[in-house]
Amino acid sequence: MKTFTLYWLTGDKEIVQGYDVADAVRRSGYGGGALAALDFWEEGTSDNWEWNSETHKWQWTIAKKKKLGLMK
């Protein structure tokens, strides 16, 4: 099985496991409509994103921006 990091439209982040992301969401107890509430996902355990409570959107962390060379 694979590990996935789910980023929900609510600003919550969750680590799940399954054969693919749909299977992982199902195994976590969510119904078929749950994918509509998912903003995006990444394979593996990820700390690349943080929730901005002012804009209500996910944004790259400072560490991710530095890794990409966008910041010093």
PyMOL commands that set and color helices and strands:
alter all, ss='L'
color gray80, all
select helices_A, chain A and resi 21-27+32-37+62-67
alter helices_A, ss='H'
color red, helices_A
select strands_A, chain A and resi 2-8+13-18+38-43+49-52+57-60
alter strands_A, ss='S'
color yellow, strands_A
deselect
rebuild
show_as cartoon
